[in-house]
């Protein structure tokens, strides 16, 4: 006679058992729909505030989101009244910022965020998106050298041809800072005698600004 001793379940079976028990616990919460489920931190979803589409008996249109009174503008809203083709008025705008180091740093940051993809690190129009997208004109041209700051600001604010406007994305002061930076790019492309020393020592190298994404372009480099 010999006794049959039940073998210890192998490690894998034990793991399965644990899983089944855990799943059973989880499924318990899917039971009767009439029973309130457990709410962790209910104050997060039960708030006094109304969601935009929520029913609001006190609102004239019945939903949480109300129609703003006529003439309402967002906080810090600055109207831009110059028409797309009113280049005379645009030319007359003056840059309110002086090109301090901070302003140029901000301009560089915003240029390399919003403009670089099309206009290129140096402003020559060889952005990463080219040739998938039409190559934009160079910002270093004689035409642009002659354009007053206001005209460039107007282009960024209103857009031009294929170029969309950046009125919503870039705050006013950052748009003006970008224009100071475009001036710096222009000066780098057309250096003045006093710039040559600093350029020779490599203090200013605009290629350093190429973001990492530049390395990951999918099509062959031009
Ligand atoms: C989506 C690509 C794209 C982006 C991003 C972009 N541009 Fe442009 N930009 C263009 C194209 C294309 C043109 C030519 C538009 C036309 O005249 O049809 C242009 C034209 C311009 C011009 C006028 C040049 C000329 O010779 O008429 C200026 C100035 C300019 N861009 C500045 C900027 C600045 C500053 C930024 C960043 C805030 C920017 N652009 C962002 C594509 C872009």
py3Dmol code that shows the C-alpha trace and the ligand (Angstrom):
import py3Dmol

protein = """\
ATOM      1  CA  UNK A   1       0.000   0.000   0.000  1.00  0.00           C
ATOM      2  CA  UNK A   2       1.224   3.382  -0.769  1.00  0.00           C
ATOM      3  CA  UNK A   3      -0.197   6.854  -0.149  1.00  0.00           C
ATOM      4  CA  UNK A   4      -0.755   9.267  -2.963  1.00  0.00           C
ATOM      5  CA  UNK A   5       0.534  12.650  -1.941  1.00  0.00           C
ATOM      6  CA  UNK A   6      -0.805  15.483  -4.022  1.00  0.00           C
ATOM      7  CA  UNK A   7       2.111  17.097  -5.804  1.00  0.00           C
ATOM      8  CA  UNK A   8       2.882  20.743  -5.161  1.00  0.00           C
ATOM      9  CA  UNK A   9       1.493  22.770  -8.061  1.00  0.00           C
ATOM     10  CA  UNK A  10       4.359  23.824 -10.309  1.00  0.00           C
ATOM     11  CA  UNK A  11       5.327  27.511 -10.239  1.00  0.00           C
ATOM     12  CA  UNK A  12       3.496  28.210 -13.495  1.00  0.00           C
ATOM     13  CA  UNK A  13       0.195  26.799 -12.210  1.00  0.00           C
ATOM     14  CA  UNK A  14       0.563  28.834  -9.036  1.00  0.00           C
ATOM     15  CA  UNK A  15       1.001  31.944 -11.169  1.00  0.00           C
ATOM     16  CA  UNK A  16      -2.156  31.096 -13.106  1.00  0.00           C
ATOM     17  CA  UNK A  17      -4.079  30.626  -9.877  1.00  0.00           C
ATOM     18  CA  UNK A  18      -2.967  34.043  -8.648  1.00  0.00           C
ATOM     19  CA  UNK A  19      -4.113  35.539 -11.927  1.00  0.00           C
ATOM     20  CA  UNK A  20      -7.549  33.906 -11.668  1.00  0.00           C
ATOM     21  CA  UNK A  21      -8.042  35.176  -8.124  1.00  0.00           C
ATOM     22  CA  UNK A  22      -7.000  38.666  -9.164  1.00  0.00           C
ATOM     23  CA  UNK A  23      -9.308  38.584 -12.200  1.00  0.00           C
ATOM     24  CA  UNK A  24     -12.176  37.421  -9.970  1.00  0.00           C
ATOM     25  CA  UNK A  25     -11.629  40.422  -7.709  1.00  0.00           C
ATOM     26  CA  UNK A  26     -11.590  42.775 -10.659  1.00  0.00           C
ATOM     27  CA  UNK A  27     -14.753  41.234 -12.147  1.00  0.00           C
ATOM     28  CA  UNK A  28     -16.578  41.671  -8.861  1.00  0.00           C
ATOM     29  CA  UNK A  29     -16.749  45.395  -9.563  1.00  0.00           C
ATOM     30  CA  UNK A  30     -18.620  44.682 -12.819  1.00  0.00           C
ATOM     31  CA  UNK A  31     -21.522  43.057 -10.921  1.00  0.00           C
ATOM     32  CA  UNK A  32     -24.934  44.579 -10.391  1.00  0.00           C
ATOM     33  CA  UNK A  33     -25.292  47.835 -12.238  1.00  0.00           C
ATOM     34  CA  UNK A  34     -27.867  49.030  -9.688  1.00  0.00           C
ATOM     35  CA  UNK A  35     -25.266  48.972  -6.945  1.00  0.00           C
ATOM     36  CA  UNK A  36     -23.146  52.064  -6.595  1.00  0.00           C
ATOM     37  CA  UNK A  37     -19.542  51.324  -7.414  1.00  0.00           C
ATOM     38  CA  UNK A  38     -16.782  52.366  -5.134  1.00  0.00           C
ATOM     39  CA  UNK A  39     -15.599  55.889  -5.891  1.00  0.00           C
ATOM     40  CA  UNK A  40     -12.055  56.749  -5.081  1.00  0.00           C
ATOM     41  CA  UNK A  41     -11.587  60.463  -4.451  1.00  0.00           C
ATOM     42  CA  UNK A  42     -15.163  61.355  -5.488  1.00  0.00           C
ATOM     43  CA  UNK A  43     -14.465  65.058  -5.140  1.00  0.00           C
ATOM     44  CA  UNK A  44     -12.473  64.826  -8.356  1.00  0.00           C
ATOM     45  CA  UNK A  45     -15.480  63.915 -10.492  1.00  0.00           C
ATOM     46  CA  UNK A  46     -18.303  65.340  -8.404  1.00  0.00           C
ATOM     47  CA  UNK A  47     -17.629  69.042  -8.694  1.00  0.00           C
ATOM     48  CA  UNK A  48     -19.747  72.127  -8.344  1.00  0.00           C
ATOM     49  CA  UNK A  49     -18.440  73.391 -11.684  1.00  0.00           C
ATOM     50  CA  UNK A  50     -20.288  72.608 -14.916  1.00  0.00           C
ATOM     51  CA  UNK A  51     -18.792  71.012 -17.991  1.00  0.00           C
ATOM     52  CA  UNK A  52     -19.229  72.856 -21.280  1.00  0.00           C
ATOM     53  CA  UNK A  53     -21.904  70.493 -22.639  1.00  0.00           C
ATOM     54  CA  UNK A  54     -23.583  69.742 -19.294  1.00  0.00           C
ATOM     55  CA  UNK A  55     -27.264  70.525 -18.642  1.00  0.00           C
ATOM     56  CA  UNK A  56     -27.660  73.801 -16.763  1.00  0.00           C
ATOM     57  CA  UNK A  57     -31.226  74.835 -15.945  1.00  0.00           C
ATOM     58  CA  UNK A  58     -30.054  78.366 -15.092  1.00  0.00           C
ATOM     59  CA  UNK A  59     -28.450  79.006 -18.439  1.00  0.00           C
ATOM     60  CA  UNK A  60     -30.584  80.664 -21.145  1.00  0.00           C
ATOM     61  CA  UNK A  61     -29.462  78.077 -23.706  1.00  0.00           C
ATOM     62  CA  UNK A  62     -29.634  75.159 -21.291  1.00  0.00           C
ATOM     63  CA  UNK A  63     -25.980  74.121 -21.371  1.00  0.00           C
ATOM     64  CA  UNK A  64     -23.020  74.917 -19.170  1.00  0.00           C
ATOM     65  CA  UNK A  65     -21.178  76.867 -21.812  1.00  0.00           C
ATOM     66  CA  UNK A  66     -22.745  80.314 -22.229  1.00  0.00           C
ATOM     67  CA  UNK A  67     -22.596  82.596 -25.215  1.00  0.00           C
ATOM     68  CA  UNK A  68     -20.241  85.468 -24.328  1.00  0.00           C
ATOM     69  CA  UNK A  69     -21.857  88.936 -24.411  1.00  0.00           C
ATOM     70  CA  UNK A  70     -21.320  90.830 -27.666  1.00  0.00           C
ATOM     71  CA  UNK A  71     -17.964  92.570 -27.889  1.00  0.00           C
ATOM     72  CA  UNK A  72     -16.273  90.295 -25.324  1.00  0.00           C
ATOM     73  CA  UNK A  73     -12.541  89.746 -25.885  1.00  0.00           C
ATOM     74  CA  UNK A  74     -10.156  87.362 -24.140  1.00  0.00           C
ATOM     75  CA  UNK A  75      -7.860  88.713 -21.434  1.00  0.00           C
ATOM     76  CA  UNK A  76      -4.769  90.401 -22.933  1.00  0.00           C
ATOM     77  CA  UNK A  77      -6.341  90.336 -26.383  1.00  0.00           C
ATOM     78  CA  UNK A  78      -4.728  92.849 -28.715  1.00  0.00           C
ATOM     79  CA  UNK A  79      -6.725  93.532 -31.844  1.00  0.00           C
ATOM     80  CA  UNK A  80      -4.766  93.678 -35.096  1.00  0.00           C
ATOM     81  CA  UNK A  81      -6.576  95.971 -37.458  1.00  0.00           C
ATOM     82  CA  UNK A  82      -4.209  96.216 -40.437  1.00  0.00           C
ATOM     83  CA  UNK A  83      -5.702  94.537 -43.500  1.00  0.00           C
ATOM     84  CA  UNK A  84      -3.757  91.813 -45.332  1.00  0.00           C
ATOM     85  CA  UNK A  85      -2.865  94.039 -48.298  1.00  0.00           C
ATOM     86  CA  UNK A  86      -2.407  97.297 -46.397  1.00  0.00           C
ATOM     87  CA  UNK A  87       1.382  97.239 -46.650  1.00  0.00           C
ATOM     88  CA  UNK A  88       1.740 100.998 -46.050  1.00  0.00           C
ATOM     89  CA  UNK A  89       0.214 100.691 -42.598  1.00  0.00           C
ATOM     90  CA  UNK A  90       2.333  97.583 -41.955  1.00  0.00           C
ATOM     91  CA  UNK A  91       5.529  99.381 -42.970  1.00  0.00           C
ATOM     92  CA  UNK A  92       4.724 102.141 -40.495  1.00  0.00           C
ATOM     93  CA  UNK A  93       4.688  99.744 -37.503  1.00  0.00           C
ATOM     94  CA  UNK A  94       7.809 100.034 -35.384  1.00  0.00           C
ATOM     95  CA  UNK A  95       9.455  97.311 -33.348  1.00  0.00           C
ATOM     96  CA  UNK A  96       8.745  98.123 -29.689  1.00  0.00           C
ATOM     97  CA  UNK A  97      11.663  95.976 -28.479  1.00  0.00           C
ATOM     98  CA  UNK A  98      15.364  96.784 -28.398  1.00  0.00           C
ATOM     99  CA  UNK A  99      17.567  93.871 -29.425  1.00  0.00           C
ATOM    100  CA  UNK A 100      19.026  93.069 -26.014  1.00  0.00           C
ATOM    101  CA  UNK A 101      20.585  89.699 -25.410  1.00  0.00           C
ATOM    102  CA  UNK A 102      17.344  88.409 -23.819  1.00  0.00           C
ATOM    103  CA  UNK A 103      15.238  89.628 -26.726  1.00  0.00           C
ATOM    104  CA  UNK A 104      17.567  87.977 -29.244  1.00  0.00           C
ATOM    105  CA  UNK A 105      17.565  84.769 -27.215  1.00  0.00           C
ATOM    106  CA  UNK A 106      13.765  84.773 -27.224  1.00  0.00           C
ATOM    107  CA  UNK A 107      13.727  85.525 -30.948  1.00  0.00           C
ATOM    108  CA  UNK A 108      16.137  82.684 -31.599  1.00  0.00           C
ATOM    109  CA  UNK A 109      14.051  80.268 -29.542  1.00  0.00           C
ATOM    110  CA  UNK A 110      10.821  81.206 -31.272  1.00  0.00           C
ATOM    111  CA  UNK A 111      12.382  81.326 -34.740  1.00  0.00           C
ATOM    112  CA  UNK A 112      13.830  77.872 -34.186  1.00  0.00           C
ATOM    113  CA  UNK A 113      10.421  76.675 -33.035  1.00  0.00           C
ATOM    114  CA  UNK A 114       8.083  78.161 -35.614  1.00  0.00           C
ATOM    115  CA  UNK A 115      10.017  79.340 -38.661  1.00  0.00           C
ATOM    116  CA  UNK A 116      13.019  77.029 -38.931  1.00  0.00           C
ATOM    117  CA  UNK A 117      11.107  74.122 -40.446  1.00  0.00           C
ATOM    118  CA  UNK A 118      10.513  76.100 -43.653  1.00  0.00           C
ATOM    119  CA  UNK A 119      12.954  79.006 -43.614  1.00  0.00           C
ATOM    120  CA  UNK A 120      15.972  77.046 -42.404  1.00  0.00           C
ATOM    121  CA  UNK A 121      18.453  77.513 -39.578  1.00  0.00           C
ATOM    122  CA  UNK A 122      20.205  80.330 -41.418  1.00  0.00           C
ATOM    123  CA  UNK A 123      17.108  81.909 -42.940  1.00  0.00           C
ATOM    124  CA  UNK A 124      18.122  80.906 -46.464  1.00  0.00           C
ATOM    125  CA  UNK A 125      14.873  79.008 -47.114  1.00  0.00           C
ATOM    126  CA  UNK A 126      16.388  75.541 -46.847  1.00  0.00           C
ATOM    127  CA  UNK A 127      14.150  74.259 -44.078  1.00  0.00           C
ATOM    128  CA  UNK A 128      13.733  70.570 -43.286  1.00  0.00           C
ATOM    129  CA  UNK A 129      10.327  70.503 -44.928  1.00  0.00           C
ATOM    130  CA  UNK A 130      11.865  71.417 -48.298  1.00  0.00           C
ATOM    131  CA  UNK A 131      11.576  69.862 -50.892  1.00  0.00           C
ATOM    132  CA  UNK A 132       8.331  68.241 -49.713  1.00  0.00           C
ATOM    133  CA  UNK A 133       7.010  71.768 -49.337  1.00  0.00           C
ATOM    134  CA  UNK A 134       7.711  74.635 -51.732  1.00  0.00           C
ATOM    135  CA  UNK A 135      10.978  76.294 -50.810  1.00  0.00           C
ATOM    136  CA  UNK A 136      10.169  79.638 -49.197  1.00  0.00           C
ATOM    137  CA  UNK A 137      12.021  82.766 -50.318  1.00  0.00           C
ATOM    138  CA  UNK A 138      15.246  83.576 -48.491  1.00  0.00           C
ATOM    139  CA  UNK A 139      14.962  85.934 -45.552  1.00  0.00           C
ATOM    140  CA  UNK A 140      18.458  87.170 -46.410  1.00  0.00           C
ATOM    141  CA  UNK A 141      17.497  88.723 -49.759  1.00  0.00           C
ATOM    142  CA  UNK A 142      17.975  92.382 -50.656  1.00  0.00           C
ATOM    143  CA  UNK A 143      14.205  92.624 -50.681  1.00  0.00           C
ATOM    144  CA  UNK A 144      13.958  91.535 -47.063  1.00  0.00           C
ATOM    145  CA  UNK A 145      16.965  93.650 -46.048  1.00  0.00           C
ATOM    146  CA  UNK A 146      14.985  96.617 -47.310  1.00  0.00           C
ATOM    147  CA  UNK A 147      11.699  95.611 -45.687  1.00  0.00           C
ATOM    148  CA  UNK A 148      10.998  97.521 -42.465  1.00  0.00           C
ATOM    149  CA  UNK A 149      10.472  95.444 -39.309  1.00  0.00           C
ATOM    150  CA  UNK A 150       6.767  96.224 -39.474  1.00  0.00           C
ATOM    151  CA  UNK A 151       6.418  94.528 -42.842  1.00  0.00           C
ATOM    152  CA  UNK A 152       7.997  91.301 -41.601  1.00  0.00           C
ATOM    153  CA  UNK A 153       5.816  91.506 -38.499  1.00  0.00           C
ATOM    154  CA  UNK A 154       2.793  91.913 -40.743  1.00  0.00           C
ATOM    155  CA  UNK A 155       3.774  88.833 -42.754  1.00  0.00           C
ATOM    156  CA  UNK A 156       4.088  86.739 -39.598  1.00  0.00           C
ATOM    157  CA  UNK A 157       0.837  88.152 -38.209  1.00  0.00           C
ATOM    158  CA  UNK A 158      -1.280  87.834 -41.349  1.00  0.00           C
ATOM    159  CA  UNK A 159       0.505  85.143 -43.349  1.00  0.00           C
ATOM    160  CA  UNK A 160       1.390  85.474 -47.015  1.00  0.00           C
ATOM    161  CA  UNK A 161       0.530  83.147 -49.870  1.00  0.00           C
ATOM    162  CA  UNK A 162       1.448  79.601 -48.837  1.00  0.00           C
ATOM    163  CA  UNK A 163       2.727  80.730 -45.466  1.00  0.00           C
ATOM    164  CA  UNK A 164       0.128  80.527 -42.702  1.00  0.00           C
ATOM    165  CA  UNK A 165      -0.222  83.288 -40.145  1.00  0.00           C
ATOM    166  CA  UNK A 166       1.238  82.889 -36.663  1.00  0.00           C
ATOM    167  CA  UNK A 167      -1.098  85.311 -34.914  1.00  0.00           C
ATOM    168  CA  UNK A 168      -2.551  82.654 -32.614  1.00  0.00           C
ATOM    169  CA  UNK A 169       0.608  80.689 -31.868  1.00  0.00           C
ATOM    170  CA  UNK A 170       3.186  83.398 -31.211  1.00  0.00           C
ATOM    171  CA  UNK A 171       2.520  86.230 -28.720  1.00  0.00           C
ATOM    172  CA  UNK A 172       3.052  89.782 -29.981  1.00  0.00           C
ATOM    173  CA  UNK A 173       6.320  90.440 -28.161  1.00  0.00           C
ATOM    174  CA  UNK A 174       7.786  87.138 -29.311  1.00  0.00           C
ATOM    175  CA  UNK A 175       6.882  87.981 -32.912  1.00  0.00           C
ATOM    176  CA  UNK A 176       8.818  91.236 -32.602  1.00  0.00           C
ATOM    177  CA  UNK A 177      11.708  89.343 -30.972  1.00  0.00           C
ATOM    178  CA  UNK A 178      11.765  86.941 -33.940  1.00  0.00           C
ATOM    179  CA  UNK A 179      12.188  89.921 -36.260  1.00  0.00           C
ATOM    180  CA  UNK A 180      15.256  91.076 -34.320  1.00  0.00           C
ATOM    181  CA  UNK A 181      16.590  87.553 -34.715  1.00  0.00           C
ATOM    182  CA  UNK A 182      15.888  87.584 -38.459  1.00  0.00           C
ATOM    183  CA  UNK A 183      17.935  90.802 -38.544  1.00  0.00           C
ATOM    184  CA  UNK A 184      20.743  88.933 -36.770  1.00  0.00           C
ATOM    185  CA  UNK A 185      20.560  86.149 -39.377  1.00  0.00           C
ATOM    186  CA  UNK A 186      20.711  88.777 -42.115  1.00  0.00           C
ATOM    187  CA  UNK A 187      23.731  90.387 -40.505  1.00  0.00           C
ATOM    188  CA  UNK A 188      25.421  86.998 -40.233  1.00  0.00           C
ATOM    189  CA  UNK A 189      24.850  86.495 -43.965  1.00  0.00           C
ATOM    190  CA  UNK A 190      26.106  90.010 -44.755  1.00  0.00           C
ATOM    191  CA  UNK A 191      28.698  90.579 -42.018  1.00  0.00           C
ATOM    192  CA  UNK A 192      30.001  94.022 -41.305  1.00  0.00           C
ATOM    193  CA  UNK A 193      33.759  94.531 -40.845  1.00  0.00           C
ATOM    194  CA  UNK A 194      33.450  94.621 -37.053  1.00  0.00           C
ATOM    195  CA  UNK A 195      31.653  91.247 -37.089  1.00  0.00           C
ATOM    196  CA  UNK A 196      34.436  89.330 -38.810  1.00  0.00           C
ATOM    197  CA  UNK A 197      36.517  88.781 -35.666  1.00  0.00           C
ATOM    198  CA  UNK A 198      33.637  87.264 -33.723  1.00  0.00           C
ATOM    199  CA  UNK A 199      32.597  85.170 -36.673  1.00  0.00           C
ATOM    200  CA  UNK A 200      36.164  83.981 -37.231  1.00  0.00           C
ATOM    201  CA  UNK A 201      36.393  82.858 -33.610  1.00  0.00           C
ATOM    202  CA  UNK A 202      33.211  80.884 -34.165  1.00  0.00           C
ATOM    203  CA  UNK A 203      31.332  82.648 -31.394  1.00  0.00           C
ATOM    204  CA  UNK A 204      28.258  82.750 -33.545  1.00  0.00           C
ATOM    205  CA  UNK A 205      27.528  79.606 -35.434  1.00  0.00           C
ATOM    206  CA  UNK A 206      23.952  79.397 -36.499  1.00  0.00           C
ATOM    207  CA  UNK A 207      24.316  75.758 -37.478  1.00  0.00           C
ATOM    208  CA  UNK A 208      24.567  75.018 -33.747  1.00  0.00           C
ATOM    209  CA  UNK A 209      20.891  75.869 -33.637  1.00  0.00           C
ATOM    210  CA  UNK A 210      19.859  72.970 -35.816  1.00  0.00           C
ATOM    211  CA  UNK A 211      17.511  70.963 -33.608  1.00  0.00           C
ATOM    212  CA  UNK A 212      18.045  67.217 -33.253  1.00  0.00           C
ATOM    213  CA  UNK A 213      15.188  66.554 -35.642  1.00  0.00           C
ATOM    214  CA  UNK A 214      17.459  67.865 -38.395  1.00  0.00           C
ATOM    215  CA  UNK A 215      19.519  64.727 -38.039  1.00  0.00           C
ATOM    216  CA  UNK A 216      16.472  62.546 -38.525  1.00  0.00           C
ATOM    217  CA  UNK A 217      15.302  63.810 -41.904  1.00  0.00           C
ATOM    218  CA  UNK A 218      13.929  60.982 -43.960  1.00  0.00           C
ATOM    219  CA  UNK A 219      14.962  62.144 -47.365  1.00  0.00           C
ATOM    220  CA  UNK A 220      18.546  62.688 -48.588  1.00  0.00           C
ATOM    221  CA  UNK A 221      20.158  65.946 -47.662  1.00  0.00           C
ATOM    222  CA  UNK A 222      20.237  68.558 -50.391  1.00  0.00           C
TER     223      UNK A 222
END
"""
ligand_1 = """\
43
LIG
C 5.012 76.279 -43.496
C 6.271 76.868 -43.901
C 6.577 78.259 -43.357
C 6.732 78.622 -42.053
C 6.624 77.745 -40.824
C 7.063 80.022 -42.049
N 7.100 80.478 -43.324
Fe 7.547 82.347 -43.905
N 7.149 81.862 -45.824
C 6.824 80.609 -46.271
C 6.543 80.664 -47.699
C 6.148 79.495 -48.586
C 6.673 82.019 -48.061
C 6.410 82.625 -49.434
C 4.956 83.020 -49.396
C 4.470 83.628 -50.678
O 4.793 84.797 -50.931
O 3.745 82.919 -51.406
C 7.066 82.733 -46.862
C 7.331 84.087 -46.816
C 7.842 84.750 -45.720
C 8.269 86.130 -45.738
C 8.212 87.069 -46.929
C 9.393 86.771 -47.811
C 9.295 87.408 -49.164
O 10.354 87.497 -49.822
O 8.197 87.791 -49.588
C 8.730 86.421 -44.475
C 9.280 87.727 -43.968
C 8.578 85.215 -43.691
N 8.055 84.225 -44.481
C 8.925 85.096 -42.374
C 8.607 83.992 -41.576
C 8.812 83.937 -40.161
C 9.475 85.014 -39.324
C 8.337 82.735 -39.746
C 8.221 82.215 -38.341
C 7.328 82.936 -37.482
C 7.844 82.024 -40.923
N 8.038 82.821 -42.008
C 7.320 80.756 -40.911
C 6.761 79.465 -45.523
C 6.807 79.427 -44.143
"""
view = py3Dmol.view(width=600, height=400)
view.addModel(protein, "pdb")
view.setStyle({"model": 0}, {"cartoon": {"style": "trace"}})
view.addModel(ligand_1, "xyz")
view.setStyle({"model": 1}, {"stick": {}})
view.zoomTo()
view.show()
